[in-house]
Structures are given as structure tokens and as C-alpha cells.
Amino acid sequence: MDWHIITGSKGGVGKTLLALLLSGHYLDGNGSTLVIDLNSMNADFSRLLFYQKEVGEPIAIAIPTQERKNEQIVLQKTFSLNEKRNPYYYGVGWPLNPFKTYDPSLFAKLLVTLKNSATTVIEEKLDIPPIETVIIDTNYHFCNIFSEQDIYYSEYTEGPLVGESITIWFMWVYRQLENLIRLKYNDATVMKLTAAAIERNIKSNSCRKSPFMHVFGPATLISSKPQEEERSIGSFIARKIYQAITQNKDVHIEELEELESLPVGSGISFSDWLKKLEIAHIAAEKDGDPRHHFLDILIKATRTPSRENPSIEERPINVVPMSVYHNDLQYYTDGNYRDVIAELRNFDIYENFSKLIKR
């Protein structure tokens, strides 16, 4: 199976939107998709997917836990309409206790339980096609559910998850970059060691060099109001994004659209991506709020000379810029959408994202 795990270091930057974009993309396949809601900060996300579209009765499977012997994941069959208005059936799951957290050993056991239950329980009882893709929406940092120590990866390297494609989607924000570069806090060391352990022990079909997909977009770029007197390019773009968000408008970031259109090169390791971010951080303009230069840093780090022709710039295949912000999606998790994925397919952000993934 193809596993996609959405992680990040901050709430409200688009992890659930990313889970919806991935769900919409993979619902076009021949096999079935299973979407798991482990986002304890937005525990109603799973309900949003099958709102008034429940098919059959829900089922439950027991999952490993250290605290409660009867912990379960509940699964419900639902559907989304494709462009021809035909239903595509898939499964949605959520923990009976949606606020439970998972350490690295329990998270691996959770994945194993889902895999072992796919054919014998989930597909049969929900009456869905064979599961090809599992999408897990979390509000976790990847360091919460993966370990810096190799001993915790036995399920991935020699157990039931051997040969599985596991992709970890990480949403970047400036605060995380600043912590990593300054090396002032221990979390930077833990993050680097954990990323290295993940790359040693986990493989992904999305990128041979690393299971990480590095994602950023307008919602991740602004954490404070830009001042009018700041005149740098980064501050100008920051004001444009801030005004769109606060004035309830859509915005397309041309600089990110240019990144989306670059030829795709080979993947980049987490450590090499961080080195490129550090170099771009040093080269960035220093006037004004450094948080508003984050876009400049990301653009410089993303543009990579082609190995075959250094005069041509390309984008690493596992660096994903999202250039569009849609105001109508700001409160999508609070709305009563009959088919939120079908609605999402009408937005530019879905078209752009699907093109990036298909590459």
C-alpha cells in the first residue's frame, strides 16, 4: 500500500487541507483509499468527509495502546462524486478516543494493525475495492510519531511494513526553520536525528532519496502583520498575502507559481534541504521582520541548478510549493459540505497540486 502521513510543527497552516488534496487526487485511482483522522485538534475532520453520505454500518477494529485495553478505530464507508457524477467509494477512520496521542512505537503498531486488517476486515466489511492508498491526517510533528533511534523501526525494516511506500508530508513555517538554524534549543538536534533515522529506515515511491515531501504555501508564510515601511521584496509579498487573508480575498503568489512550473529534478535529502535553507537564510535581506523573508528563503532554496545543464533551474521532486490561497477554504472544516472533496476539485489549488503530484 501507499501511505501518506501529514505532519507539521504548527496548527492552522494547511495540514488538513493537504489531506483533502491528497484524498481528492488518489480517489481517481482504480483501487480504494482509506483516510484516517488522527488530528486531535480538529476531531471532526472525518465527519466532514462522510457528512450525509454514510453507506452501511460503521465497523471498529482494536488498535494497540498502553493506556486503554479497548481502544478502537471506527471506520465508515462513504463516497465522493467524480467529474461524471458517479460515486467513488472509500473508507474513513477515526479513533474512538479522538484526543489520544501516539508515540513512535504505538504509531508503527497502528500502521501494522491497519495493514493486517485491510483485506480480512476493512475491505470485506465495508465492501470497498482493495485498499491501495492510506492517508493519515495528523496534528503531530514527525518527531512525535517517529523516533531518532533505529531500534524503533523494526516494523518498517523487517516486519509487516517492509516494502510499503511511506511518504511523510511536512508543512514548513518560519519558526521551525529559525529553531533549526539557530541550534539554540534541543528540538533542532532531535529533529535532525529523527529525520536521518527516518531516511535510513523508511522508503517512499514518491521520492527515492527521501520519504519527506516538503510543503509550503501562503498560509504557512505569514505569522505577523508586515509593516508598511518595510520595502523588501519579501515584505511586499508578505503584505499581499496578509491583506488577502485579512480581507477575505483569494491570492495567487506569482513567485510560487514560477516554482511550480520549474522542471522537476531528483529528490533532496532532509539534511541537504536544510543546508540549502541555511545558505538562503544567510543571503536573505536583513531589513525588516525576518519572518517576512521566509518566502525569499524558500524560493532561493528551491531553485536548484540541473545536474545535466547547470544553466537550467529545476525543483527537487520532493519540494512542493502551493501558490494559491482561497478564502472560501478558510473555514471549510466548519461547513456542512455534502461532498467536500468534489467541492475542492473546483478550486485552482487542487488543479495545481494534482499537476505537481503527477510529475
N, C-alpha and C positions, 0 to 999 in steps of 0.2 A: 504494500500500500504506500501511498504518497502522503506524508504527514506534513502539515503546515502549522507552526506554533507561533502565535503573535505575542511579542513581548515589548517592553519599553520601560523607561525609568520615570515616567510622569503620566498622570491621568489627563484625559481630555485632549490628547494630541492626535487621535485618529486610529487607535488600535481596533476598536470595534468596526469602524468604517472599513478598515483594511480587511477585517474578517469577512465583511459583507462583499467587498470587491472580489476577494478570493472565492467566496461561495458562488457568486454570480458567474465567475469565469469557469469554474470547474463543473458547474451544473450543466454545461453544454456537452459534457463527455458522454460516453456510452455506458460507463459503469455508474455506480451510485456514490453519493457524497454523504459523509457524516460530519455534522457541525456540533462541536462540544463547547458549551458555555462555562468557562471557569473564571469569568470576570465577576468577582465578588463585589466590585464597586458598581456594577451595572447588572444586577442579578436578573433583570427582566429581559435581557437581550434575547435569550432563547424563546421566550414567549412571543416576542415581536416577530420571529420567523414563522411561527405557525398560527398567528392570530386569525381566528375564524377559519382556519384551514386544517384543523386536526383530522387525520384519517385513521380510523380504527381506534383501538385502545392503547394507552401507553404501556410500556414494559419497564422493568427495572433489573439491573444487574448489580451484584455485590462488587465493591471495589475495596482494595487494601486500605487499611487505616491503622494508626497507632492508638487512636483515642476512642473510637466507637466501633463496636463489632458489627453493627448493622448499617454501615454507610453504604449508600447506593447511588448509582446514576440512573436517572429516569430518561427514557428515550421515547420519542413520539414521531410518528410518520407524518410528513406534510408534503407540500408541493409548491412549485413556482411555475408560472406560465412562461413559455418561451415566446419567441417572436411570432410563431404561428398560432399562439394562444392555446397550445397543448400543454398539459401538465407534465412536469418533470418531478418525480417523486424522490425524496431523500429523507434522511433521519436527522433529528435534532436531539441533543442530550444535555442534561444539566444535573448537578449533584442534588441529592435530596436535601443536603445542607449546603446551600449555595455560598456560604461565607467561610467554608473550610479552606485552609491553605495547604500547600503541598511542598514538602521538602524534596531534595533530589531523589532519594531512594523511593519515596512514595509515588512521585511523578512517573518514574520509569515503570513501576509496577502498575500504575494506572494505564499507561500505554499498552503494556503487555496484556492486561485484562481486556481492553478494548479489542486488541488484535485477536486474542483467543476466542472472544465471544462473537466476533464478526459473522462468521459463517454459521456456527451452531445455534446462535441465539438471535442476534440483531437482524440479520438479513432474513432469516426464516420467519421470525415472529412479526417483524414489521412489514414483511412481504415487499422488500425492495431488491433491486439488482445487486450483484456483488459490489461490495464497497471498494472503490479504488482510491478515494481521497478522504482524508480526515483533516478537518480544520478546527483548531483549538484556539478560541479567543480567551486571552488571559489579561489580568491587570498586573502581572508579575514582571519583574526584571528577570532576564535569563539566569542571573546568578541565584535567584530563589529556587529554581526548579532544575538546575544543572549544577554539578559540583566541580571544584577545581582539582579534585583527586580522582585519578584513573580508576580506583577500586570501585567507584560508584557507577561505572559504565559497563559492567559485565553483561547486563541485558542487551546493550547495544552492540557489543563486540563478540559475544559468544553465546548469547541467549536468544530468546524469541524474536528480538528486534534486529537480528543480523540480516543484512541485505535490504532493510527497509530504508526508503528515502525520507530523511527528516530535515526539513528546512525551518530555520529559526528566523523569523522576521523581527527586526529590531528597529524601533522608531527613535530617531536621533533628535535630541534637544540640546540647546547650548549648555545648559547646566551640567549635563553629563560629560560633554566634551571638555569643559573647563576643569572639572574634577580630574579627568584622566590626564590632562596636560600638566596641571599644577603638581600632581602627585603629592598633594598635601594630606590627603586622607587615605585610610587603608582601603576604602572601597575601590580605588583605582587599581591597586595591586590585585585584589580579589577578582575584579572584572577581567583583567588581562590574563590571569592564571586560568580562570574559568573558560574564557574564550579559547585559550590554547588547548585546554583539555577537551573541549567540545570538538575542535577541529582535528584533534588526534583520533577521536573515538567515534565520530558521527559523520556519515556521508549523506550527500543530497544529490538528486538528479538535476536540481536547478543550477548548481554550480559545482564543478569537480574540485575546485581548490578550497572551498569553504562552504559549510552549511548555512552561513549567515547571509541574509538579504538585508542590506542597509537602506532604510526608507526615510525620506524627509519630504516635507511639503509645507504649504503656507501655515497650517495650524501648528506646526512644530517650530516655526521660526520666530514667533513674536511672544515675548513674555512680559513686556512692559511697553508703555506708550513712548514712541520716539519723539524727541523734542524738535520743534520747528527749526531751531538754529543749527541743527546738525546737517551738514551738507554733503556727506559722503554718499557714494552710490548705495552702499548697504543701508544707510539710514533712509534714503529716498524710497527704496523698495520696502523697507520696514513700515514707513508711513503709509504706503499704498496698501499693504496687507492690513495694517491696523485699522485704517479707515473703512476698508471693505467689511471687516469683521464687525466693527462697532456700528456701522451704518447699515448693516444687514444687506450687503451687496455681494454679488459674485465677483471674483477676481481671477484673472489668468496671469501668471507670472512668466513673462517672456523669457527671462533668463533660464528658468527651469524648463520651459518648452524647448529651448535650444538644446539642453542636456538630454531631454527625451529623444530628440531627433538624431543624436550622435550615433555613429556606427557602434556596435556592441563588440567589446573586446573580451579577453579572458577574464576570469574571476580574480578577486583580490582577497588575500588573507586578512584576518582581523588586525593583526599586528602591522601589516603593510598599509592598510587603510588608515589606521591610527597615525602612522608616520606621515602619511600624506596630509592628514588633517593638522598635525603639529606644524609642518612646514607652511601650510596655507595660513595657519593661525599667526605665525610669526610675520608672514608677508602682508597680512591684512592691515588696512588703515587703522591707526590708533586713536583718531579723534572721535569724540562722542562715546556713546554707550557701546561697549564691546559686544553686547548681546545682539545688536543690530547689524553687526558684521558677519553674523553666522552664515547668512546666505552666500556672501563673498567667499567665505572659507570653504563651504560645501562645493561651490562651483569650481574653485581652483583645484580642490582635491579630486573632484570627479573627472575633470578633463585630463585624460591620460594619452601621451603620445603612442601611436601604434607601433608595435614592435617591428612590423614589416615595413612601415613607412612613417618615420618619426614626424614628418611634416603634417600628418593627418591625426587629428584628435579623435579619441573614442571614449566610451564609457564602460567601466567594468560591468560585466553582466549582472553582478550581484549588488550593484548600487542603483537604487530605484528612486528617481525624483518624481514627485507628484506635483504638477504645476497648477492645479485648479483648486479653488475653494468655492463651494456652492453654499450660499446662505440657506437654501431650502433643506440642506442636510444637517444644519446646526443642531436641530432638536429632533432628529429622525428617530432616536430611540424612545422619545416620549410620545410619538404619534401612533395612531391606530391604523397603520397601513395594512390593507388587505394582502398585499404582496410587495414587501419592501424591496426584495431583490429585483423584481420586474420593474418597479419604480426607478431603482438605481440605474438600470440599463439605459434610461433616457438621458442621463447626465454625461457631460463631456469627460468627467473624471473617470467614469467606467470605461469609456472608449479608449482613453489614453492609457489607462492601466492595463487593459487587455492587450493592447499593442505591445507594451513593454514586456509583458509576461510571455507572449507568443514568440518574441525574439529569442 
